[in-house]
């Protein structure tokens, strides 16, 4: 059985080798925001920290990045794109006291062939 969801080529480069851009469909983005309670919960498990790194914290950041990229890809699909070029990811603290972390991804939705 063939999957109904086709693969979305997602790249940080402005082109995809071996493909031509048929049309530029617009800028797409996706965001994921993590609240401060998540940070408190992670630091309660400080035992995870090895060599100055927190495995739990890194895993939460990975999840947020995946959510932002998936949202961006979903937005591109709605425009009829089969690729996203020049993807940029950013991490920002938000809120009046920087109590939340936002992970964002943006790029240019295109049709390639």
VOGU-3710 file (C-alpha; in Angstrom, 3 decimals, decimal comma):
1> xxxxxxxxxx> 0,000/0,000/0,000  1,449/3,365/-1,023  1,444/6,167/1,523  -0,831/9,118/0,729  1,719/11,517/2,238  4,474/12,204/-0,249  7,970/13,007/0,929  8,670/16,715/1,334  12,257/17,582/0,440  13,362/20,014/3,136
11> xxxxxxxxxx> 16,808/21,562/2,829  18,872/24,487/4,033  20,275/24,939/0,520  18,721/27,273/-2,092  18,519/24,472/-4,697  18,168/20,689/-4,865  20,782/19,066/-7,065  19,222/17,369/-10,073  15,902/19,230/-9,771  14,594/22,403/-11,355
21> xxxxxxxxxx> 12,331/24,849/-9,526  9,008/25,059/-11,398  7,538/27,701/-9,142  8,008/29,611/-5,926  4,888/29,347/-3,762  5,789/31,561/-0,823  7,414/31,644/2,580  6,266/29,005/5,056  6,974/28,682/8,760  6,285/26,572/11,810
31> xxxxxxxxxx> 6,682/27,251/15,514  6,758/25,324/18,775  6,723/27,012/22,186  7,826/25,266/25,374  6,793/26,674/28,748  8,868/27,246/31,865  7,310/24,296/33,720  8,983/21,987/31,234  12,357/23,455/32,242  11,612/23,027/35,959
41> xxxxxxxxxx> 10,627/19,400/35,388  13,791/18,732/33,423  16,071/20,291/35,999  14,352/18,275/38,729  15,926/15,296/36,972  19,390/16,846/37,159  20,809/13,323/37,325  20,573/13,305/33,513  23,341/15,871/33,249  26,584/14,275/32,117
51> xxxxxxxxxx> 29,569/16,373/31,166  27,539/19,587/31,355  24,814/18,349/28,988  21,227/17,495/29,828  19,851/14,614/27,792  16,270/15,435/28,826  16,636/19,090/27,811  18,185/18,155/24,462  15,378/15,671/23,801  12,729/18,347/24,462
61> xxxxxxxxxx> 14,515/20,718/22,081  14,633/17,968/19,438  10,883/17,405/19,840  10,188/21,135/19,514  12,343/21,312/16,386  10,474/18,350/14,860  7,116/20,001/15,617  8,206/23,291/14,009  9,532/21,533/10,889  6,408/19,356/10,534
71> xxxxxxxxxx> 4,167/22,428/10,840  6,240/24,208/8,183  5,994/21,160/5,880  2,225/20,931/6,404  1,889/24,612/5,449  3,969/23,998/2,315  1,806/21,009/1,317  -1,300/23,202/1,586  0,296/25,500/-1,004  0,977/22,544/-3,326
81> xxxxxxxxxx> 4,733/22,421/-2,681  6,870/19,312/-2,832  10,012/20,954/-1,407  11,119/23,692/0,963  14,351/25,524/0,217  16,632/27,750/2,321  15,271/26,461/5,629  16,368/28,412/8,710  15,811/27,389/12,314  15,845/29,784/15,243
91> xxxxxxxxxx> 15,530/29,553/19,018  14,211/32,514/21,048  13,094/33,130/24,606  9,664/34,732/24,777  7,396/36,073/27,488  7,787/39,007/29,828  10,526/37,262/31,792  11,852/34,929/29,106  9,948/32,063/30,693  9,246/30,260/27,423
101> xxxxxxxxxx> 11,386/29,011/24,562  10,185/29,236/20,971  11,669/27,119/18,214  10,831/28,332/14,720  11,546/27,047/11,231  10,995/28,942/7,987  11,798/28,474/4,331  10,577/28,934/0,762  7,915/26,527/-0,477  8,514/25,442/-4,083
111> xxx> 7,426/22,934/-6,727  10,402/21,087/-8,151  10,710/18,545/-10,958
//
